[in-house]
Amino acid sequence: MSEEGRALLNRRDVAVLEFPFVGDDEKLLELDQRGLLAPNTVLLQSPFDDDYTSPTNADNFFAIRKFTLFSTLCQQLGARRVQTTQLIIETEGQESSVKLSASYAGVRGSVKPSSSKQSSLAKSLTLDDTFQGGTANIQAARTLIRKHGLANDPVFTSLIEQAEYAGNRLESREFTVSLTQELKNRLQLAMQVRLPNGLSLGSTFELKTMQSTEYRVTTLVEF
């Protein structure tokens, strides 16, 4: 075994599996069914929960998961409607805004989405969630952000703080949520791991593009 391989086995933040996978672990069975467990494959764990994806798909996968958690938080705080209005894509100082609507009208701004991946993300984030509305469950909301590692996100925490004040209840607000902050932190940690020959997180160009690209989604929340 190579030096890198031995070092990998000794890391507490890395799990190495034999292939083919044999066992009854529900998470591993799920990953196997999704076709993610294969020889010489590297997976990244989500910063929000016990789920995994390939590094090349991590930007979209993590972004969609974070927004789903944001919508769930709004629901727990009594929101009647959560509607995305635009996706902002910033790459090396250039910014574009993708208008999000049921018809997915397209792109405005100085640059267009540079890949089908960005277009796919925009379509996935074209959401208009409606709820019955109700009393804010502050305890459930705080549990949610702690459980999913979002207790330090200022948008999530400020939304809870405003919901706590019943004297002048918030009726509507437009939020802009960063969808890539956690991804960049996770990629930075992953790139510090020395991988043996035959293993790779992906092309250097693609990883640098993911690190230099910022996704933000603007959302109208009505209570």
C-alpha positions, 0 to 999 in steps of 0.5 A: 500500500502506498504512503497516501493510502496508509495515511487515508486509512488513518484519517478520522474524517475519511471512510474507505469502503471495499468494493463490492459493498456487502452489508445492511447499512441503510445509508450505504445501501441507498448510495449503492442503489443510486449508483454512487458506490463504485471502484475508485470513486470519491464522495463528499458528505453534505454539510447539512446531513448524512448524505453524499454526492460526487464532487462534480455534482456537489454545487447543485446538490448542496445548493438545492438541499440548503434551499429546501431547508430554508423553505422548511424553516419558513414553514415552521415559522408560520409562512404562507408562501415561499417563492423564489424570484431570481438566482444570482450567479457571480463568477470572478466579479461578473454577475448575472441574474436568472429570473425564476418563474413558472415559465423560467424566462431566462437570463438577465445580466452581464454574463449567461450561465456558463454550463447546463449545470447552472441552467439545471440549478435555476430550474430546480430552484424555480419554486413556489411553496404555499402553506396553510400558515400558522403560529411560529414554532420557534423551538422546532426552527432552532432545532432544525438549524442546529441539526443541519449546521445552519446555526451560524447562517445570518439569514436563518437566524435573523428569520427566527429572531423576527418570528419571536417578536409577536408584537409586530409580526413580519408579514413579508420579506425578500431574502437573499440566501447564499447557496455556496458558502458551505460548499466552498468550505467543504471543498477546501477541506477535501482538497487538503486530503492526499489521495492515492493514484487513481483517485481524484475529486475531479478536474482542477479547472472544475474545482476552481470554477466551483470555488470561485462561483457564488450562487445566491437565491432571492426569495419572497416569504409571506406570513 
